[in-house]
Amino acid sequence: MKGAVLVVCDSLRADLIDDATAPTLARLRREAASFTAFRGVFPSTTRTSAASIATGSRPASHGLLGNTMVLDEGAGLKCYSAGKPDFLERLRRVTGRALHRPTLHERVASLGPAVLMSNVSPGAAYVHDPEGAGYVYHRSGSFGPGRAPLADGLDIRVGADGDDTMTARFCSEILEQRRPPYAVLWLSEPDHTGHHTPLGSPEHRAAIGRADANVARVLETVDRLDPGGKETLFAACSDHGMQTIRRKVDLDERLVEAGFKASLDSSDVVVAPQGTSAILHFSPAAADRIPAVLAWLPKQDFAGEIASGETLSQWGLPRGGTLAIAVSLAGDDEPNAFGVRGRSDVAENALGGESLPGHGQHGGLGRYEQRPFLVIRAPGIAHGSHFTNASLVDIAPTILRHLGLAEDTLDGRALTGA
């Protein structure tokens, strides 16, 4: 039976893959199909990226607009963390559905239940199957079909050791024993280490190596179960890259000082910080301030690229409602102490960010955070470098085509034959 296996190395930027640090991925670049122009989505956050991989759609279509989102639950606009275990149910209450496009778990259910094992935030794990079509394993709670809680959950911690334990179980139990039509392993490294140590440091490169070793374990299992690779699509990718934090910026404070926001916690103008970008929402009573904010933003030293109106659609965000402006914060191409290029300003996160000054972050349109990697080994996809434009949203249709399933209501396109 045909199957698809996807391994995600969270936050691994393409230019940090080499034979010394990540020998398995470097070899796959040569021996499988490597998509050199592969890009992420905006905002380049894990939760949004996970939803885009799961649905084959951009944020405007699937509805998960960042690591944080602004909602009105009846008491005015407020920003919430999309990483919390209960966030999708909160989103469902406000919008009518957790995601507005079906996920791969739902789409492959006719062939059997799909399985995800994830060691990132619960919000980024649960977006793969909010409707309970298959299995989701996560340390905050694991669920089977119908969202039934599982007794044999995933008792691990975020980081490389937890990734190793999860990978061993993924290979022995999920791939060897259960053999689902679609199986996903989402590693927390090198994202976890990159947020807490400098990019390119020995600690960060060791985390990349640990992730690469887990890719090798999965690949060895796939090769043993399907010699010659005639039935299995194997893919490895990252969801986004990372850049070094240049400085932190409190956008709420700046908006208050400029007279556009009544107070730091007011609901007239609400910022949804996304790491190296931010999304601004305006209540109906404050909508007349939008032109003035758009005139003010380009003059601010923290502002890089700015989107409003039609440009929001070009960035993959919805138009209308309270969302009016998105900004990718300014940055430069300067190297850090370990020679890794790319720095960005970061929007302060009042909900509690993990990053420390001088270490890694993502979320915007920076050159390196928008350079994840993708390698695929499957029938119908020629080996070697592919220079065609490709994106996170192209992974789902590629898997669906391999499995012989419909590719309707997708923003991406299958890379078969690319």
Buried (B, 14 or more C-beta within 10 A) or exposed (E): EBBBBBBBBBBBBBBBBEEEBBBBBBBBBEEBBBBBEBBBBBBBBBBBBBBBBBBBBBBBBBBBBBBBBBBBEEEEBBBBBBBBBEBBEBBBEEEEBBBBBBBBBBBBBEBBBBBBBBBBBBBBBBBBBBBBBBBBBBBBBBBBBEBEEEEEBBEBEBBBEBBBBBBEBBBEBBBEEEBBBBBBBBBBBBBBBBBBBBBBBEEBBBBBBBBBBBBBBBBEBBBEBBEEBEBBBBBBBBBBBBBBBBBBBBBBEBBBEEEBBEEEEBBBBBBBBBBBBBBBBBBEEBEEBBEEBBEBBEEBEBBBBBBBEEBBEEBBBBEEEBBBBBBBBBBBEEBBEBEBBBBBBBBBBBBEBBBBEBBBBBBBBBBBBBBBBBBBBBEBBEBEEBEEEBBBBBBBBBBBBBBEBEBEEBBBBBBBEB
